[in-house]
Amino acid sequence: MKRMTVLASCLLGVVIALGAAPAYAAGTDDGEVHPEVAAMLAEVPGGVAVDSTHAVWPRLGMELAVRDTAGLAARSVGSCATNRICAFNGSSLGGSMLSFSTCTVSAIPGSFTTRSVADARGSGYVQARNAATVLATVNAGAWANVSGTVTNLRCVL
């Protein structure tokens, strides 16, 4: 009986792992990638187009979702999902969104103009910066509009 339980657990783990992999591996269905997605994929290596309006960079913990798919994510601060920091190319959390799952200094690709930032984590703060110059500071659970050129987001625990 114990052997069957262990075997069933292992089999379930394999099924879950194989079922989750296509989310990153799936290409676009219609062959037409949104121009913002295409520009970001060209600029930042390691990205995978999930569909025409959504791409991920698994090694960077980075995601780009143009407005059409941003509403599908769990929400904590606007459309910025829980435990993520997000940059938006529109003011007041509008437009396309880049989100990061790791708390570090995350580079913003030059093809993405940041106009607002959200911190959907439970503690700490995020700084929108141009190199080392702080343009805006956003506390956990909040957001702010940003003026100037944002080159990186600095996450502080």
Secondary structure as GFF3:
##gff-version 3
##sequence-region A 1 157
A	DSSP	alpha_helix	2	20	.	.	.	ID=ss1
A	DSSP	alpha_helix	22	25	.	.	.	ID=ss2
A	DSSP	alpha_helix	35	43	.	.	.	ID=ss3
A	DSSP	beta_strand	48	51	.	.	.	ID=ss4
A	DSSP	beta_strand	54	57	.	.	.	ID=ss5
A	DSSP	beta_strand	62	65	.	.	.	ID=ss6
A	DSSP	alpha_helix	67	70	.	.	.	ID=ss7
A	DSSP	beta_strand	85	88	.	.	.	ID=ss8
A	DSSP	three_ten_helix	91	93	.	.	.	ID=ss9
A	DSSP	beta_strand	97	100	.	.	.	ID=ss10
A	DSSP	beta_strand	105	107	.	.	.	ID=ss11
A	DSSP	beta_strand	116	119	.	.	.	ID=ss12
A	DSSP	beta_strand	125	130	.	.	.	ID=ss13
A	DSSP	beta_strand	133	139	.	.	.	ID=ss14
A	DSSP	beta_strand	142	145	.	.	.	ID=ss15
A	DSSP	beta_strand	152	156	.	.	.	ID=ss16
###
